[in-house]
Amino acid sequence: MTLIDRLKKQELEEIKSKEIITPVIEDNSDKIYAVTLKLQEKLVKYTEKKDLHNVDIRAKLQDFLQEILEEDNMFLTHIEKEETINSAYNDITGYGPITSLIKDDSITEVMVNGPYDIYIEREGKLEKTKIKFKDTAQLMKVIEKIVAPIGRRIDESSPMVDARLPDGSRINAIIPPLALDGPVLTIRKFSKDPYTDKDLIDMGTTSIELMEFLKAAVRARLNILVSGGTGSGKTTTLNVLSSFIPNDERIVSIEDAAELQLHQDHVVRLESRPPNIEGKGEIVIRDLVRNALRMRPDRIIVGEVRSGEALDMLQAMNTGHDGSITTGHANSPRDMLSRLETMVLMAGMDLPLKAIREQISSAIDIIVHQSRLKDGTRKVVSIVEVQGMEEDIITLQEIFKLQIDGKDTRGKLKAHHKSTGIKPKVLQEIKDAGIFLDESIFS
């Protein structure tokens, strides 16, 4: 071997000695899941003998985990033990793997597309998470755990359900055979502490001038309709508007799944009911609106009108139940009026279009339109007054609007709310109610 060959060989050996060998990491997810199931079984047997009310569940799980590891002669690292205990704890006291997402206040929406694809919305943007369910059975168990306490059910005969979490967060679940890739669970989270008017102003959803006007409108018992697309923040705004209702009034709220967080003393909450397993016993929003009229309400708040209940709501507004507030899906205030016409026709009443429009124009005073902008922010984009009829057309007058001023350095839209300079006709009604409103906000 020549000197050159010996040097080459020595160089190769030195390179090999410096190579970093990547260890093979074993996937222990199956092992952890198996231990988690055993932990849950032990805790269930324990609860059959003793009440868990004053028991430290996490400490008890640690004791059981040690027993299981000794019985099965199994070894888990400290991190794996923590993961196992957290998994069992979340399954027992929470909602499985998505418990941490539900508890995270920065997340506004959780979207579970089958057991292995979980997305979240944060600051108006979608992100995919690394969190996964073990299998479809675990996901179904979580869905059933959510819907069962409020008397809802989900199975092959009833594969869709709307429900809510204890904090009011909105739940929708749809399962096979309608969902082809496994159960789909969508959670629209609500803040633990309801947003106030100050919060909406600070977030730029609205402005001080807009809030002053809407506060006066609510207290003067004007009928308000909050319109907007899906996820535009209609329910949040409805919540804030309802907080302006005086504490000495009787409020009846009507919803598909109770989400409103009303803090007045005298509140009656009504919730619709789906049909039972035999297809009977369904109570729809329209039934509840009609019943609410017999309950001596000062205010009727309907979470959302989407069908024939619109006619009953309009009639309530026109027959002495002033100050009612509701929401509806629409792309603009004018579109909201067209949708109301369609909803009234869905009630099965063969009314001429002019009569429907007269009902709408005399019932609705203010339309607050919200939108979700391209940067993910939710803003009130227009406040419109319904002024009456001119021949066969409902006349609208915009009072405030959102003006876009471009983008900032982070790509967020810069915008501000401005008055159109026109004083609304309802200003006289606000004055007659003895409510002071600084008219300079319309300048």
BELZI-V605797 format. One record per pair of residues at least 24 apart in sequence whose C-alpha atoms are under 8 Angstrom apart, sorted by the first residue. I is the first residue (numbers start at 1). J is the second residue. If there is no record, write none. Layout:
BEGIN
I & J
I & J
END
This chain:
BEGIN
32 & 80
32 & 83
32 & 84
33 & 84
33 & 134
35 & 65
35 & 68
35 & 84
36 & 84
36 & 85
36 & 87
36 & 88
37 & 88
38 & 68
39 & 64
39 & 65
39 & 68
39 & 88
40 & 88
40 & 92
57 & 89
58 & 85
58 & 89
61 & 85
61 & 88
61 & 89
95 & 142
95 & 145
96 & 133
96 & 138
96 & 142
97 & 131
97 & 132
97 & 133
98 & 131
102 & 189
105 & 191
107 & 189
108 & 188
108 & 189
108 & 190
109 & 186
109 & 187
109 & 188
109 & 189
110 & 186
110 & 187
110 & 188
110 & 189
111 & 184
111 & 185
111 & 186
111 & 187
112 & 183
112 & 184
112 & 185
112 & 186
113 & 181
113 & 182
113 & 183
113 & 184
113 & 185
114 & 139
114 & 181
114 & 182
114 & 183
114 & 184
114 & 185
115 & 139
115 & 182
115 & 183
123 & 376
123 & 377
124 & 375
124 & 376
124 & 377
125 & 376
136 & 182
136 & 183
139 & 183
140 & 183
143 & 173
143 & 185
152 & 274
157 & 277
158 & 277
162 & 256
162 & 257
163 & 257
164 & 257
164 & 258
164 & 259
167 & 192
168 & 258
168 & 259
168 & 260
168 & 261
169 & 259
170 & 257
170 & 259
194 & 239
194 & 261
195 & 236
195 & 239
195 & 240
196 & 240
197 & 240
204 & 379
205 & 377
205 & 378
205 & 379
205 & 380
206 & 379
206 & 380
206 & 417
207 & 417
209 & 441
210 & 400
212 & 437
213 & 437
214 & 241
215 & 241
215 & 244
216 & 430
216 & 435
216 & 436
216 & 437
217 & 430
218 & 242
218 & 244
218 & 245
218 & 323
219 & 244
219 & 245
219 & 246
219 & 323
219 & 435
220 & 323
220 & 429
220 & 430
220 & 433
220 & 435
221 & 322
221 & 323
221 & 324
222 & 322
222 & 323
222 & 324
222 & 364
222 & 365
222 & 366
223 & 317
223 & 322
223 & 323
223 & 324
223 & 325
223 & 363
223 & 364
223 & 365
223 & 366
224 & 323
224 & 324
224 & 325
224 & 326
224 & 364
224 & 365
224 & 366
224 & 367
224 & 368
225 & 325
225 & 326
225 & 327
225 & 328
225 & 364
225 & 366
225 & 367
225 & 368
226 & 325
226 & 326
226 & 327
226 & 328
226 & 367
226 & 368
226 & 369
226 & 370
227 & 327
227 & 328
227 & 329
227 & 330
227 & 331
227 & 332
227 & 333
227 & 336
227 & 367
227 & 368
227 & 369
227 & 370
228 & 328
228 & 329
228 & 330
228 & 331
228 & 332
228 & 369
228 & 370
228 & 371
229 & 329
229 & 330
229 & 331
229 & 370
229 & 371
229 & 372
230 & 329
231 & 372
232 & 370
232 & 371
232 & 372
232 & 378
232 & 379
233 & 370
233 & 371
233 & 372
233 & 378
233 & 379
234 & 327
234 & 370
235 & 260
235 & 303
235 & 327
238 & 325
238 & 326
238 & 327
242 & 325
249 & 298
249 & 299
250 & 296
250 & 297
250 & 298
250 & 299
251 & 297
251 & 298
251 & 299
251 & 300
251 & 301
252 & 292
252 & 297
252 & 298
252 & 299
252 & 300
252 & 301
253 & 300
253 & 301
253 & 302
253 & 303
254 & 285
254 & 288
254 & 289
254 & 300
254 & 301
254 & 302
254 & 303
255 & 285
255 & 302
255 & 303
255 & 304
256 & 285
256 & 303
260 & 303
285 & 309
286 & 310
286 & 312
289 & 313
297 & 321
298 & 322
298 & 323
299 & 323
299 & 324
299 & 325
300 & 324
300 & 325
301 & 325
301 & 326
302 & 326
302 & 327
303 & 327
304 & 328
306 & 343
307 & 343
307 & 344
307 & 346
307 & 347
308 & 343
308 & 344
308 & 345
308 & 346
308 & 347
308 & 348
309 & 343
309 & 344
309 & 347
310 & 340
310 & 343
310 & 344
311 & 343
311 & 344
311 & 347
314 & 359
314 & 360
314 & 363
314 & 364
315 & 359
315 & 363
317 & 363
317 & 364
318 & 359
318 & 362
318 & 363
332 & 369
333 & 367
333 & 368
333 & 369
333 & 384
334 & 396
354 & 392
357 & 389
357 & 392
357 & 393
357 & 394
358 & 388
358 & 389
358 & 394
361 & 386
361 & 387
361 & 388
361 & 389
361 & 394
362 & 388
365 & 426
375 & 411
375 & 412
375 & 413
381 & 417
385 & 424
385 & 426
387 & 425
397 & 424
399 & 423
399 & 424
399 & 442
419 & 443
END
